[in-house]
């Protein structure tokens, strides 16, 4: 009998400078909406894959309350710095994470670790898992719709 070696814990290489630059761009977009008269409490950040990572990066560190933060098929970037950088204003902001169980781009294990890290820091995370790869399915879109309507109710 031959035993297979245990799977390696997959690590994602993160471009710290790129994440920070993208966070700054998203902050500028949020400010532009606020300047147009949209209250920050009515702004919901959402993204798929890299976009979801930046929504989490910026939203959890943003100094004004947001309506919600959604990450689809993504992970929590720069997780080691979040505890020191997290904004109290978004500690209670609703967070939705959704992921495909067969995602070959961002394995679900990394998404689960991200969810667990957020929960360990006392964030409330709505978790959704689907039988799909690195994509979007109709069931997910229906859950996204419901979640957004709840956040903006």
N, C-alpha and C positions, 0 to 999 in steps of 0.2 A: 504494500500500500504506500502510495506517495502522497504526502501532505503538501498542499500548496502553501507558499509563504503568505503570511497575513498581508492584506492590502496596506500600502503605504498611506499615511495621512497626507492627503494632497494639500499642498500649500499654494496659495495664489501669490504671485509676485505683485506687489502694489507700488504704483508710481505715486509716491507721497506728494511730490511737487505738482503732478498733474491733478491729483485729487483735490489738493488745496486750491489750485487755479480754477478748477471747475466749480468748487464750492463758492468761490468768490463771484464767479459769473452768475451762479444761481441766486446768490444774495442780491446782486445788482438787479436781476429780473424781479425778485420779490419786491425790492424797494421801488422799482418802476411801477408796479401794480399799486403799491401803497400810495405813491405819489399821484396816481390816477383816482384815488379815493376808495380803493378797496381795503377794508380793514384786514389786518393780518389774520384775524380769527376766521376769515372767510377764504383764506388761501390754503389750498391743499397741494402738497408736493407729491408727485408720482413719477415713476420711471420704470423702465424695463432694462434688466441687465446692468450695464454701466450707468444708465440713467437712474436706475433704482438705487444704486450705490451712492450716487451723488445726492439724491433726494434724502437719503438717510444721513449722509455726512453733513449736509447743510441744515436740514431740518432739526436734528437733535442738538445742534449747536446754535441755532438761531435765537436771538435775544428777545423776540416777541412771540406771543402764542400763535400757533398755526391751527388750521382746521383738522389737518391730518397729514400723515406721511405714509406713502405706499411704495413698496418695493416688490416688483415682480421679477422672478427668476434672477435673484441678485444675492449679494452678501453685504455684511456690514464692513465698510472700509475703515482702516485706521482704528480698529476696535480698541487697541491698547491705549489710545489717547482720549477716548470718549469720556471716561470717568472724570478726568481733569478738565475737560472742555465742555461738557454738557451744560446746556442752558436750563435753568430751573423753569423757565417759562414754557418749556415743552416737555416737562417730565410727565404730564398727564395727557399729552396729545395722543389721539388714537393712531396706532401703527398697524398697517396691514402688510403681511408678508405672504406671498404666494409662490409656489415652486412646483416644478415638474419632477416627479419621482425618477424619471429616466433622463434627466438633464445631463448631457455629456460635457457641456461648456462650464457650468458651475454645478458640480455635483451636489445633490441634495444634502449631503452630510455637512457641507460648508454653510448652506443656508440654515440648517438646523442649529449649527454652532452659533451662527449669528443671532437667531431667535433666542437661544438659551442665554447668550451673553446679555442681550437686552433685558430678558426677564430677570436675570441675576442682578441687574442694576435697577430693578423695580419698574421697568417700563411694561405697560400692558400691550401685548402683541396679539392681534388676531392672525392666526396661522391657517393657511389653506394649502392643501397638497393635491396634486392632480396626476393622473396617469398620462403623462406627456413628456416630450423632450424640452429643449430650450425654446419654448414657443408659448403661444396663448391658445386657449381653447374656449369654446362657447360657455361652458360651465364657469370658468374663471371670469369671463366677461360679465356674467350675471352676478357673480359674487362681488366683483368690483363695483358694479352699478349699485347694488344694495348697500355696500359699505360706504360709498361716496354719499349716497342719499342720507344715510344715518349721520355722517360727519357734518353735513351741511344743513341738517334739519333745523 
